[in-house]
Amino acid sequence: MRPLLKWAGGKRQLLPALRRHYPATFHRYIEPFVGSGAVFFDLYGAGRLEGRAARLIDLNPDLIGCYRAVRDQPEAVIAALDELEQEHRARGSACYYEVRNRRFNPVRAALRASCGPLPFDRGPSHVEGQGSAPHPYGPDLAAMFAYLNRTGFNGLFRLNRHGEFNVPAGRYADPRICDRDHIHAVAAALSADGVSLECMPFEQALADARTGDFVYCDPPYAPLSPTASFAQYTAGGFGAGDHARLQDAVVGAARRGAVVLVSNSSAPDVVAAYGSRRAREAGLAIEFVPARRAINSCATLRGPVNEVIISNAAAAPQRLRMAKGLLRPGYPDQLPAARAGKR
């Protein structure tokens, strides 16, 4: 089952590698950076979440608000999105910028003015069944969010310092904007028994992880170069300090008995942090996998790169076939022998 949204760094292409670390059994699934939800939809489509709770969490209130609107009012979202698709067919990028600048951002600003500050900068958590919900993200706003996601540059969600969405239009000849059957399928998945949509910081989500839980973390990637980072999913961004706090929370969850799976770039700081003695003592190990990325300000730097999978779950015995020449010299020496052995 494919995700509803495109998302920078989406994990569909890495699913074969990630699946090798899925635990055979678990009681609860926790995803603190849900994004497109590729792993959630993969588990759901395979029937692995039947009878289990699934906490889908993100600090981005627009994302959680959109998902809740799709879950609760799919027909209304479809109707609004269908209208936007017709407008886009007629006016293309002119429609995109009108929706972005004259509709989407002003409506979000009005919500912020009437309901108080949106929780962009690690504000109060909003947990279903425990107090207030995120700001009222109606079907029209959810449809605009989905439209901008489907037609914007590379599926990015980026905010400026004022909390305004500022991604430029993408170059798509014939984008699929409104897929009625798919939206209904996504709504069914999100409304399944035990599935919750929560807006909170990752530390709060991970603090509750314990034995019997399966946790997957897909944070905004640490940059491989000064121009390769797109971390403005919230107005506060996601920097080196956030990655350090995430590593600390992941180690804590692993020590409490949770099965943890993390994906990130192969940036030196990430490799050093998760290859540290403290991480190894928590049972975490690093695996390098090839991936193709399309996000970089320099077109010549787009293409195959190494990413890392960090987990305290032993990989399934099937070996992932690695494309020749993708592993960086010297990196296999940093892996445990079982992970860096012959292919």
C-alpha positions as CSV (number, residue, x, y, z in Angstrom):
1,M,0.0,0.0,0.0
2,R,1.6,3.3,-1.1
3,P,1.6,6.4,1.0
4,L,-0.8,9.3,0.5
5,L,1.9,12.0,0.3
6,K,5.3,12.4,-1.3
7,W,7.9,13.3,1.3
8,A,11.5,14.4,1.1
9,G,13.5,11.3,1.9
10,G,10.5,9.0,1.6
11,K,11.4,5.4,2.4
12,R,9.6,3.4,-0.3
13,Q,12.9,2.6,-2.1
14,L,14.5,1.4,1.1
15,L,11.7,-0.9,2.2
16,P,13.4,-4.1,1.1
17,A,16.4,-3.2,3.4
18,L,14.2,-2.0,6.2
19,R,12.0,-5.1,6.2
20,R,15.0,-7.2,7.1
21,H,14.9,-5.5,10.5
22,Y,11.2,-5.8,11.2
23,P,10.8,-7.9,14.4
24,A,8.9,-11.2,14.0
25,T,6.6,-10.2,16.8
26,F,5.7,-7.0,18.6
27,H,2.8,-5.5,20.5
28,R,2.9,-1.9,19.6
29,Y,4.3,0.2,16.7
30,I,5.6,3.7,17.3
31,E,6.7,6.1,14.5
32,P,7.9,9.5,15.9
33,F,8.6,11.0,12.4
34,V,5.7,9.7,10.4
35,G,6.2,11.8,7.3
36,S,4.8,9.8,4.4
37,G,4.3,6.8,6.6
38,A,5.9,4.4,4.1
39,V,6.8,1.9,6.8
40,F,3.4,2.2,8.5
41,F,1.6,1.5,5.2
42,D,4.0,-1.3,4.5
43,L,3.2,-3.0,7.8
44,Y,-0.5,-2.3,7.4
45,G,-0.6,-3.6,3.9
46,A,1.1,-6.8,5.0
47,G,-1.4,-7.4,7.9
48,R,1.4,-6.9,10.5
49,L,-0.6,-4.4,12.5
50,E,-3.8,-6.4,13.0
51,G,-4.6,-6.4,16.7
52,R,-1.8,-4.1,17.5
53,A,-1.7,-0.4,18.4
54,A,0.1,2.0,16.1
55,R,1.1,5.5,17.2
56,L,1.8,7.7,14.3
57,I,3.5,10.9,15.5
58,D,5.0,14.0,14.1
59,L,5.8,17.5,15.3
60,N,4.4,18.9,12.0
61,P,0.8,20.0,12.8
62,D,0.0,20.4,9.1
63,L,0.9,16.8,8.4
64,I,-1.1,15.4,11.3
65,G,-4.0,17.8,10.6
66,C,-4.1,16.6,7.0
67,Y,-4.0,12.9,8.0
68,R,-6.8,13.5,10.5
69,A,-9.0,15.2,8.0
70,V,-8.5,12.4,5.4
71,R,-9.3,9.9,8.1
72,D,-12.4,11.6,9.4
73,Q,-13.8,13.3,6.2
74,P,-12.4,11.5,3.2
75,E,-15.3,12.5,0.8
76,A,-15.0,16.2,1.7
77,V,-11.2,16.1,1.1
78,I,-11.8,14.3,-2.2
79,A,-14.3,16.9,-3.4
80,A,-12.0,19.8,-2.5
81,L,-9.0,18.1,-4.1
82,D,-10.9,17.3,-7.2
83,E,-11.7,20.9,-7.7
84,L,-8.0,21.8,-7.2
85,E,-7.0,19.2,-9.8
86,Q,-9.4,20.8,-12.3
87,E,-7.9,24.3,-11.6
88,H,-4.4,22.9,-11.9
89,R,-5.2,21.3,-15.3
90,A,-6.4,24.7,-16.5
91,R,-3.7,27.0,-15.1
92,G,-0.7,24.9,-14.0
93,S,2.0,26.6,-11.9
94,A,-0.1,29.8,-11.8
95,C,-2.7,27.9,-9.8
96,Y,0.0,26.4,-7.6
97,Y,1.3,29.9,-6.5
98,E,-2.2,31.3,-6.0
99,V,-3.1,28.4,-3.8
100,R,0.1,28.6,-1.9
101,N,0.2,32.4,-1.4
102,R,-3.4,33.5,-1.4
103,R,-5.2,30.5,0.2
104,F,-3.0,28.0,2.1
105,N,-0.7,30.4,3.9
106,P,-3.4,32.9,4.8
107,V,-5.7,30.2,6.1
108,R,-2.9,28.8,8.3
109,A,-2.1,32.3,9.5
110,A,-5.7,32.9,10.4
111,L,-5.8,29.7,12.4
112,R,-2.6,30.7,14.2
113,A,-4.2,34.1,15.0
114,S,-7.5,32.6,16.3
115,C,-6.2,29.5,18.0
116,G,-2.8,30.6,19.3
117,P,0.6,29.6,18.1
118,L,0.8,26.4,16.2
119,P,3.2,23.9,17.8
120,F,6.0,24.5,15.3
121,D,8.8,25.0,17.8
122,R,8.3,22.1,20.2
123,G,5.1,23.5,21.7
124,P,2.6,21.6,23.7
125,S,1.8,18.1,22.6
126,H,-1.6,17.2,21.2
127,V,-2.5,13.6,21.8
128,E,-5.8,12.1,20.8
129,G,-8.0,11.3,23.8
130,Q,-5.8,13.4,26.1
131,G,-6.9,17.0,26.0
132,S,-7.1,19.3,23.0
133,A,-6.6,18.3,19.4
134,P,-4.4,20.1,16.9
135,H,-5.7,23.2,15.4
136,P,-8.9,22.6,13.3
137,Y,-7.5,21.4,9.9
138,G,-10.6,21.2,7.8
139,P,-11.0,19.2,4.6
140,D,-10.4,22.3,2.4
141,L,-7.1,23.0,4.1
142,A,-6.1,19.3,4.0
143,A,-6.9,19.2,0.3
144,M,-4.7,22.3,-0.3
145,F,-1.9,20.6,1.7
146,A,-2.2,17.5,-0.5
147,Y,-2.4,19.5,-3.7
148,L,0.8,21.5,-2.9
149,N,2.5,18.2,-1.9
150,R,1.6,16.5,-5.2
151,T,2.6,19.5,-7.4
152,G,5.4,21.2,-5.4
153,F,9.2,20.6,-5.9
154,N,10.1,17.1,-4.9
155,G,7.4,16.7,-2.4
156,L,9.1,19.1,0.1
157,F,7.5,20.6,3.1
158,R,9.6,23.6,4.0
159,L,8.8,26.6,6.1
160,N,10.5,30.0,6.3
161,R,11.3,31.7,9.5
162,H,7.8,33.1,9.7
163,G,6.3,29.7,9.5
164,E,5.0,30.1,5.9
165,F,5.1,27.3,3.4
166,N,7.5,28.5,0.7
167,V,8.3,25.5,-1.6
168,P,8.3,26.4,-5.3
169,A,6.2,24.6,-7.9
170,G,7.5,21.4,-9.3
171,R,7.9,20.5,-13.0
172,Y,5.4,17.8,-13.6
173,A,3.7,17.3,-17.0
174,D,0.7,15.3,-15.7
175,P,0.7,15.0,-11.9
176,R,-1.8,12.6,-10.3
177,I,-3.5,14.9,-7.8
178,C,-6.8,13.3,-6.8
179,D,-7.1,9.5,-6.6
180,R,-10.4,8.7,-4.9
181,D,-9.8,5.0,-4.3
182,H,-6.4,5.6,-2.9
183,I,-7.6,8.3,-0.5
184,H,-10.4,5.9,0.8
185,A,-7.8,3.2,1.3
186,V,-5.6,5.6,3.3
187,A,-8.6,6.7,5.3
188,A,-9.3,3.1,6.1
189,A,-5.8,2.5,7.3
190,L,-5.7,5.6,9.5
191,S,-9.0,4.7,11.0
192,A,-8.1,1.1,11.8
193,D,-8.5,-0.1,15.4
194,G,-5.5,1.0,17.5
195,V,-4.1,3.6,15.1
196,S,-3.6,7.1,16.6
197,L,-2.3,10.3,15.1
198,E,-0.4,12.5,17.5
199,C,1.5,15.8,17.4
200,M,4.4,15.8,19.8
201,P,8.2,16.0,20.1
202,F,10.1,12.9,19.4
203,E,11.6,12.7,22.9
204,Q,8.1,12.5,24.4
205,A,7.2,9.7,21.9
206,L,10.3,7.7,22.6
207,A,10.2,8.1,26.3
208,D,7.3,5.7,26.5
209,A,9.0,3.0,24.3
210,R,9.6,-0.3,26.1
211,T,9.8,-4.0,25.7
212,G,7.3,-5.3,23.2
213,D,7.4,-2.0,21.1
214,F,8.7,-1.7,17.6
215,V,10.0,1.9,17.0
216,Y,10.9,3.3,13.6
217,C,12.6,6.7,13.4
218,D,13.1,8.5,10.1
219,P,14.2,12.0,11.1
220,P,15.2,14.8,8.7
221,Y,18.5,13.6,7.5
222,A,21.8,15.0,8.7
223,P,23.4,16.8,5.7
224,L,26.2,15.2,3.7
225,S,27.3,18.7,2.5
226,P,26.4,22.3,3.5
227,T,23.9,22.6,0.5
228,A,22.3,19.1,0.9
229,S,20.1,19.7,3.9
230,F,16.3,20.3,3.8
231,A,15.4,20.3,7.4
232,Q,12.8,23.1,7.6
233,Y,9.8,20.8,8.3
234,T,9.1,23.1,11.2
235,A,10.1,26.7,11.6
236,G,12.7,25.6,14.1
237,G,14.4,23.2,11.7
238,F,16.2,20.1,12.7
239,G,19.9,20.5,13.4
240,A,22.9,18.8,15.0
241,G,21.6,19.3,18.5
242,D,18.3,17.6,17.5
243,H,20.2,14.6,16.0
244,A,22.2,14.3,19.3
245,R,19.1,14.3,21.4
246,L,17.5,11.8,19.0
247,Q,20.5,9.5,19.4
248,D,20.2,9.7,23.2
249,A,16.4,8.9,23.1
250,V,17.0,6.0,20.7
251,V,19.7,4.5,23.0
252,G,17.3,4.9,25.9
253,A,14.5,3.1,24.1
254,A,16.8,0.3,23.1
255,R,18.0,-0.1,26.7
256,R,14.4,-0.4,27.9
257,G,13.9,-3.3,25.6
258,A,12.2,-1.8,22.5
259,V,13.1,-3.0,19.0
260,V,14.5,0.2,17.4
261,L,15.0,0.9,13.7
262,V,16.5,4.2,12.5
263,S,17.3,5.5,9.0
264,N,19.6,8.4,8.4
265,S,22.3,9.7,6.0
266,S,25.8,8.4,6.2
267,A,27.1,11.8,7.5
268,P,30.2,11.4,9.7
269,D,28.5,12.7,12.8
270,V,25.7,10.1,12.4
271,V,28.2,7.2,11.9
272,A,30.2,8.4,14.9
273,A,27.2,8.8,17.2
274,Y,25.6,5.4,16.4
275,G,29.0,3.7,16.3
276,S,29.9,4.9,19.8
277,R,30.5,2.5,22.7
278,R,27.3,3.7,24.4
279,A,25.2,2.9,21.3
280,R,26.9,-0.5,20.8
281,E,26.3,-1.4,24.4
282,A,22.6,-0.8,23.8
283,G,22.7,-3.4,21.0
284,L,22.7,-0.9,18.1
285,A,24.6,-1.7,14.9
286,I,25.0,0.2,11.7
287,E,24.3,-1.1,8.2
288,F,25.2,0.9,5.0
289,V,22.8,0.7,2.1
290,P,22.7,2.5,-1.3
291,A,19.8,4.8,-2.1
292,R,19.1,7.3,-4.9
293,R,18.3,10.8,-3.8
294,A,17.0,13.7,-5.9
295,I,17.3,16.6,-3.5
296,N,20.4,18.8,-3.7
297,S,20.9,22.3,-4.9
298,C,23.6,21.1,-7.3
299,A,22.2,18.7,-9.9
300,T,25.5,16.9,-10.3
301,L,25.4,15.8,-6.6
302,R,22.0,14.0,-7.0
303,G,22.0,10.3,-7.5
304,P,23.3,7.2,-5.6
305,V,24.4,7.8,-2.1
306,N,25.0,5.7,1.0
307,E,22.4,5.8,3.8
308,V,22.5,4.0,7.1
309,I,20.1,1.8,8.9
310,I,20.7,1.5,12.6
311,S,19.0,-1.2,14.6
312,N,19.2,-3.5,17.6
313,A,17.3,-6.2,15.7
314,A,19.4,-8.7,13.8
315,A,18.8,-8.5,10.1
316,A,17.0,-11.3,8.3
317,P,19.5,-13.7,6.6
318,Q,18.7,-12.6,3.1
319,R,21.5,-10.4,1.9
320,L,20.7,-7.0,0.3
321,R,22.3,-6.8,-3.1
322,M,24.5,-3.7,-3.2
323,A,25.2,-1.8,-6.3
324,K,28.8,-2.0,-7.3
325,G,30.9,1.0,-6.1
326,L,28.3,2.6,-3.9
327,L,29.9,1.9,-0.5
328,R,32.4,4.5,0.5
329,P,36.0,3.3,0.9
330,G,36.8,2.4,4.6
331,Y,33.1,2.4,5.7
332,P,32.7,-1.4,5.8
333,D,35.6,-1.6,8.3
334,Q,33.4,0.3,10.7
335,L,30.7,-2.4,10.6
336,P,30.4,-5.5,12.7
337,A,31.8,-8.5,10.8
338,A,28.3,-10.0,10.3
339,R,27.1,-6.8,8.6
340,A,30.3,-6.1,6.6
341,G,30.9,-9.6,5.4
342,K,31.1,-10.9,1.9
343,R,28.0,-10.5,-0.3
